[in-house]
């Protein structure tokens, strides 16, 4: 095998960190691995060269000797290092693919026990409660840590034993040819420990099904789609791991009078024909009570009246919205004979151009439309 400079083999500077060495080695080893380059003697030699370079440079003592004396300082030291180098072809894939298969070069489970699952609860609110804010109690079915074994799964007075198959790592290495990948330990199923004397309540699971009651404070101004996070109120983690979170999803129910659009409220206000024609004053509802709304004479259906500050104060801050009232002129029904007679007399006094300009304009538009059509 050629005796090129080990730093040159891996393509790194002499002052490269351990992480940079490892990254460079992975890149070169993956490129020249014999399985990817069958019957290519040159690629196989380059792979062996990279393996040798990394084994020396990954060991701090060997690296120091190499930096001072070159290849002469590390002659006869191949294959005996303990500084994280790979002893052969098979070990590279345990390291390169460790993140994918849950293993890696570190040995042992990463990060301790897993975190519990997050939960979601759909909370229906009346519009009034959503606008003003409220506090509600909810009941949540969940998995909680067993109060007898405190999540360990073992009977009080005993404790889980380290799995002899995986040595507590929760992973075992399976080797086929050059490949060495890590899989979940079939004995402990990834826990890293065996419970020989399980807890009588949770039967070794460490968690039990419970329904808990929580008090949820809903801030003023929430709307459909907003979420309230309750940290640590989700499912308890397995093996005593931390609990997940609970997300309360807000759903605001439809209101019989008001529709909401962001921070504004809308409502329809029916008014009589006489009030629309002559004008007047009427009471309209708001979420804070009734207020008087002045209707000017000759108001038409669809006219909007804005009541400032009678809407919603946004949950994330900002100015309070408005209440927009849309008037709807109501045609009188169930007329008596006398009322019909009075209306007919009234109608006979009306002038279309003077008293009904919109109607006159509409009819003129219709005549113009049909006059331009070529039949």
C-alpha positions in Angstrom: 0.0 0.0 0.0 1.3 3.5 -0.8 2.5 5.6 2.0 0.9 8.9 1.0 0.4 11.5 3.7 -2.6 10.5 5.8 -4.1 14.0 5.8 -3.8 14.0 2.0 -5.5 10.6 1.8 -8.5 12.0 3.7 -8.4 15.4 2.1 -8.1 17.4 5.3 -5.7 20.0 6.8 -3.3 18.9 9.6 -5.3 20.9 12.2 -8.6 19.2 11.3 -10.9 18.4 14.3 -12.1 14.9 15.1 -15.5 15.7 13.6 -13.9 16.9 10.4 -11.7 13.7 10.2 -14.7 11.5 10.7 -16.7 13.3 8.0 -13.9 13.2 5.5 -13.3 9.5 6.2 -17.0 8.7 5.6 -16.9 10.5 2.3 -13.8 8.7 1.0 -14.8 5.3 2.4 -18.3 5.5 0.8 -16.7 6.5 -2.5 -14.2 3.7 -2.7 -15.9 0.9 -0.8 -15.4 -2.5 -2.7 -19.2 -3.2 -2.6 -19.7 0.0 -4.7 -16.7 -0.7 -6.9 -16.7 -4.5 -7.6 -13.6 -5.9 -9.3 -11.8 -2.5 -9.0 -8.5 -3.1 -7.4 -7.6 0.6 -7.4 -10.8 1.5 -5.5 -10.1 -1.3 -3.0 -6.6 0.0 -2.3 -7.9 3.5 -1.9 -10.5 2.2 0.6 -7.8 0.4 2.6 -5.6 3.4 2.5 -8.4 5.6 3.9 -9.2 3.0 6.6 -5.5 3.0 7.7 -5.3 6.8 7.6 -8.4 7.2 9.8 -7.4 4.6 12.3 -4.1 6.4 12.9 -5.5 10.0 12.9 -8.6 9.2 15.0 -6.3 8.0 17.9 -4.8 11.0 19.7 -1.6 9.2 20.7 -1.0 7.7 17.3 -1.8 11.0 15.6 0.7 12.8 17.8 3.4 10.2 16.9 2.5 10.5 13.2 2.6 14.3 13.3 6.1 14.2 14.9 7.8 11.2 13.1 5.6 10.5 10.1 4.9 6.9 9.0 7.9 5.7 11.0 6.3 6.8 14.2 3.3 4.5 13.7 4.8 1.4 12.0 3.4 -1.8 13.5 0.4 0.0 15.2 -2.3 -0.7 12.7 -5.3 -2.6 14.0 -4.5 -2.2 17.7 -5.9 1.3 18.3 -8.6 2.3 20.7 -9.3 5.8 19.7 -12.5 5.3 17.7 -11.0 3.9 14.5 -12.5 1.1 12.5 -10.9 -2.3 12.8 -12.0 -3.5 9.4 -14.3 -3.0 6.5 -17.5 -4.1 8.3 -17.3 -1.4 11.0 -17.7 1.5 8.6 -21.3 0.9 8.0 -22.1 0.6 11.6 -20.9 4.2 11.9 -22.0 5.7 8.6 -25.5 4.3 8.9 -25.7 4.4 12.6 -28.0 7.4 12.6 -30.5 5.6 10.3 -30.7 2.4 12.2 -30.6 4.0 15.6 -27.2 2.9 16.6 -23.9 4.6 15.9 -20.4 4.4 17.2 -21.3 5.5 20.7 -22.8 2.3 22.1 -25.9 2.6 24.3 -29.2 4.3 23.7 -29.1 8.0 22.8 -30.7 10.6 24.9 -32.1 8.4 27.6 -35.8 7.2 27.7 -38.0 8.4 25.0 -40.4 11.3 25.4 -44.1 10.6 25.7 -46.6 11.4 22.9 -48.3 14.7 22.5 -52.1 14.8 22.8 -54.8 16.9 21.2 -58.1 18.0 22.6 -60.8 19.9 20.6 -62.4 22.5 22.8 -65.7 24.0 21.7 -66.4 27.5 23.0 -69.4 29.9 22.7 -68.5 33.1 21.0 -69.0 35.0 24.2 -66.4 32.9 26.1 -64.0 33.1 23.2 -64.1 36.9 23.1 -64.1 37.4 26.9 -61.9 34.5 27.9 -62.8 31.8 30.4 -61.5 28.9 32.4 -62.9 25.4 31.6 -62.3 22.0 33.0 -61.6 19.1 30.6 -61.2 15.4 31.0 -58.4 13.7 29.1 -57.8 10.0 28.7 -54.0 9.4 28.7 -51.1 7.1 29.7 -49.7 8.2 33.0 -46.6 6.9 34.9 -47.5 4.0 37.2 -47.7 5.3 40.7 -46.6 2.0 42.1 -43.3 1.5 40.2 -42.9 5.2 39.3 -42.6 4.3 35.6 -39.8 1.7 35.9 -42.1 -1.3 35.2 -40.4 -3.3 38.0 -42.1 -4.5 41.2 -41.3 -2.3 44.2 -38.1 -3.6 45.8 -36.7 -4.9 42.5 -35.2 -3.1 39.5 -34.8 -3.8 35.8 -31.7 -5.8 34.8 -29.3 -4.8 32.0 -30.1 -6.9 28.9 -27.4 -9.4 28.4 -28.0 -9.6 24.7 -27.3 -6.0 23.8 -25.5 -4.9 27.0 -28.0 -2.2 27.7 -27.6 -0.5 24.3 -31.0 -1.6 23.0 -29.4 -2.3 19.7 -27.6 -5.3 18.3 -25.2 -5.4 15.3 -26.0 -7.7 12.4 -23.2 -8.4 10.0 -23.5 -9.7 6.4 -20.3 -9.6 4.4 -18.9 -6.1 4.5 -22.2 -4.7 5.9 -22.7 -4.2 9.6 -26.0 -2.6 10.6 -27.7 -2.1 13.9 -31.1 -3.3 14.7 -33.4 -3.2 17.7 -32.5 -5.9 20.2 -35.0 -8.8 19.9 -34.6 -9.7 23.6 -35.4 -6.3 25.3 -37.1 -4.7 22.2 -34.9 -1.7 22.5 -35.3 -0.9 26.2 -31.8 -2.0 27.1 -33.1 -3.8 30.2 -35.1 -6.8 31.2 -37.9 -6.8 33.9 -37.8 -10.2 35.6 -40.3 -9.2 38.3 -42.9 -6.9 36.7 -45.1 -4.4 38.6 -48.5 -5.9 39.4 -50.4 -2.8 38.4 -48.8 -1.9 35.1 -47.6 -5.4 34.3 -44.1 -4.1 33.4 -45.2 -1.4 31.0 -44.4 1.4 33.4 -47.6 3.3 32.3 -51.3 2.9 33.0 -54.4 4.3 31.3 -56.0 7.1 33.3 -58.5 9.9 32.8 -57.3 13.2 34.3 -59.2 16.4 34.8 -57.4 19.6 33.8 -58.2 23.3 34.2 -57.6 25.2 31.0 -57.3 29.0 31.0 -58.6 30.4 27.7 -57.3 33.9 27.0 -59.6 36.6 25.7 -59.9 36.9 21.9 -59.1 33.3 20.8 -60.6 32.1 17.5 -61.1 28.8 15.7 -57.7 27.3 14.9 -55.9 28.8 17.9 -54.0 26.3 20.1 -53.3 26.4 23.8 -50.3 24.3 24.8 -50.2 22.6 28.2 -46.6 21.5 28.7 -46.1 18.1 30.2 -49.8 17.2 30.2 -49.5 14.6 27.3 -48.7 10.9 27.7 -46.0 9.8 30.1 -42.8 8.6 28.4 -41.9 4.9 28.4 -39.3 3.7 30.8 -39.8 6.8 33.0 -39.2 9.2 30.1 -40.6 12.8 30.2 -44.2 13.4 29.3 -45.4 15.0 26.1 -47.5 18.1 25.8 -51.3 18.6 25.4 -52.5 20.9 22.7 -56.0 22.3 23.2 -57.5 23.1 19.8 -60.1 25.9 19.9 -63.3 25.6 17.9 -65.7 28.5 18.3 -69.4 27.5 17.8 -71.7 29.5 15.4 -73.7 32.3 17.1 -77.3 33.0 16.4 -76.8 36.7 16.0 -73.1 37.4 15.2 -70.6 36.2 12.6 -66.9 36.8 13.3 -64.3 37.8 10.8 -61.0 38.2 12.6 -61.4 41.0 15.1 -64.7 42.3 13.6 -68.2 41.1 14.3 -71.2 41.3 11.8 -74.9 41.1 12.4 -78.1 41.7 10.4 -80.6 44.2 11.8 -84.1 43.9 10.3 -86.0 47.3 10.1 -89.5 48.2 9.1 -90.4 49.8 5.8 -91.5 52.9 7.6 -88.3 53.1 9.7 -86.2 52.7 6.6 -88.1 55.5 4.8 -88.5 58.0 7.6 -85.5 57.1 9.7 -85.5 56.5 13.4 -83.6 55.0 16.3 -83.5 51.4 17.4 -81.7 49.1 19.9 -79.1 46.6 18.5 -77.3 43.9 20.5 -73.6 43.8 21.2 -71.6 41.3 23.3 -71.6 44.0 26.1 -75.3 44.7 26.0 -77.7 46.8 23.9 -76.8 50.1 22.3 -78.9 52.6 20.3 -78.4 52.8 16.5 -79.6 55.9 14.6 -81.1 55.0 11.2 -81.1 57.9 8.8 -84.1 58.4 6.5 -84.2 56.6 3.1 -81.9 53.8 4.3 -81.6 50.9 1.9 -81.2 47.1 2.5 -77.5 46.3 2.8 -76.4 49.6 4.3 -73.6 49.0 6.9 -73.4 50.9 10.2 -70.1 50.6 12.1 -70.1 50.6 15.9 -66.4 51.2 16.8 -64.8 49.2 19.5 -67.7 46.7 19.8 -65.9 43.8 18.2 -63.1 41.6 19.5 -59.8 42.4 21.2 -57.3 40.2 19.4 -55.6 37.5 21.5 -52.2 38.6 20.2 -52.7 42.3 21.0 -53.8 45.2 18.9 -56.8 47.5 18.7 -60.3 46.1 19.4 -62.4 45.4 16.3 -65.8 46.8 15.4 -69.4 45.6 15.1 -70.8 46.1 11.6 -74.6 46.1 11.5 -76.2 45.4 8.1 -79.8 46.7 7.8 -82.3 44.6 6.1 -85.6 46.3 5.1 -88.5 43.9 6.0 -91.5 43.8 3.7 -94.7 43.8 5.8 -96.7 40.5 5.8 -100.3 39.5 6.9 -101.7 42.9 5.9 -105.3 43.7 6.7 -107.6 45.1 4.0 -107.3 48.6 5.5 -103.5 48.4 5.4 -103.5 47.2 1.8 -105.9 50.1 0.8 -103.6 52.6 2.5 -100.6 51.2 0.7 -102.3 51.3 -2.7 -103.2 55.0 -2.1 -99.6 55.6 -1.0 -98.2 53.9 -4.1 -100.4 55.9 -6.4 -98.7 59.1 -5.1 -95.2 57.8 -5.9 -93.2 59.0 -8.8 -90.8 56.3 -10.2 -88.1 58.8 -11.1 -88.4 60.9 -8.0 -89.2 58.3 -5.3 -87.6 55.1 -6.7 -84.4 56.2 -8.5 -82.7 52.8 -8.2 -85.7 51.0 -9.7 -85.9 53.5 -12.5 -82.2 53.2 -13.3 -82.4 49.4 -13.2 -85.3 49.3 -15.7 -83.5 51.7 -18.0 -80.4 49.4 -17.9 -82.6 46.4 -18.8 -84.1 48.3 -21.8 -80.6 49.3 -23.0 -79.3 45.7 -22.6 -82.1 44.2 -24.7 -81.9 47.1 -27.2 -78.2 46.3 -27.9 -78.8 42.6 -28.3 -79.0 41.4 -31.8 -81.8 38.8 -32.0 
